[in-house]
Amino acid sequence: MNGADLIQIISVLIEVVITAGGVFMAVKREKTFGWAIAATFALFVIFDLSRMGIIPFLAGIDTFLFLGANIAMLIAVWLMIREK
């Protein structure tokens, strides 16, 4: 394992923590945007794991995961702006 692999693993672990934080915001703080944040980073985890070869997907699916994550974050930002 080289340094880049270690950084990638650390990044995935941080994404998992952020996903959990999003769920916490949604459930405990009753913030709807928490679900969108959780979805964004859950998709990033799946995206990264597929790029690392840990989760096998058909070629090109990872681009749709990335697009889905970006759409989920766009929704999260929109919900945060709408919140008073």
Sequence and secondary structure as in RCSB ss.txt:
>XXXX:A:sequence
MNGADLIQIISVLIEVVITAGGVFMAVKREKTFGWAIAATFALFVIFDLSRMGIIPFLAGIDTFLFLGANIAMLI
AVWLMIREK
>XXXX:A:secstr
  HHHHHHHHHHHHHHHHHHHHHHHHHTS  THHHHHHHHHHHHHHHHHHHTTSS   TTHHHHHHHHHHHHHHH
HHHHHHH  
